[in-house]
Amino acid sequence: MLIKLAAPTLLLAALIGPAAAADPLPDAIAAPGESVVLSVHAEGAQVYECKAGTDGKLAWAFREPIATLLSEGKTIGRHYAGPNWELADSSAVVGKAVGNAPGATAADIPWLKLDVTAHRGSGVLTPVTTVQRINTHGGKLDGACEKAGEFRSAPYSADYVFLKKG
């Protein structure tokens, strides 16, 4: 499996588009001093479970993401609970959210900055220290639910940017 990597500036320009200079990432998810290792598009779902909240009322609680990671229209990996990102080259990272910014609309899950807390395998993701989730579309599930233990998913898409120090 071949994963193409562009020069970081080209990759960043392709990822964010022409508005990059006018629209920098929100401070809460920016990663100054880090460079792009890989940028992928994800298509999938955010899975929710009906649970009682602290107030005793039933509500949808986020459970896990399930998404396919795409590069140039080809599947190169997957994203799942943990959160984990795993590529076909067997390299994988686990992240922990450390910052967030609102999505473009009320229906969009937030943009995130995640610190990598663990690595598996060896490959493209080996040097990655930070993951950003940007350009989110959909994924939020609001409203009351009827029965504890029910599951529902909300389709979403996002771009994930994998960064390394320096």
Steps between C-alpha positions, in 0.01 A plus 500: 500500500636838401404811693599820326635778716523850362731773619345637823418840352333346197311258719384776732390713204312205349344418836380845599463649153554855376350654815789375716672837532175678585361228728765354731393215726345605831761543777344216703599244236805664339831312518773763454844360423362169373507379140253288303580131460171399336156643433200276434127534451268289715146383426304315765272533798503618858327234710287599800339301782184593690600546865371668815681826569596635842149647518349154442356595160578288196721664237730400217860453621793472259636144488748468211594606148506259208657641184694411188818705436536605137782647293437593138175304516670176612454332839828514694384430854234525766404705804327343800450511879795605711522720298723295269621569148647200320651493152532208259881514552426377860602825668248634751460771763268559794408856595363700791306822435676809637318778312183563302329764291140509375410349163363726226135430588307374802472157330879462468716329762779723633845534352757335729866498590618167643833410656624158393523279811607170337647359177473152347677347204746679278417719204368840400346575843815407698627860549154653561457698826177692431176436310259776392139438398385785277238578234237294679159449346216338694545246778292662776198324641272705723170452669351256744512126461232254606677191632831459688742283307376603154764597244480751218760630259540839334689513169803730495803595299818675607859552404770363731843659496785301653789716622847455646721733702730720291 
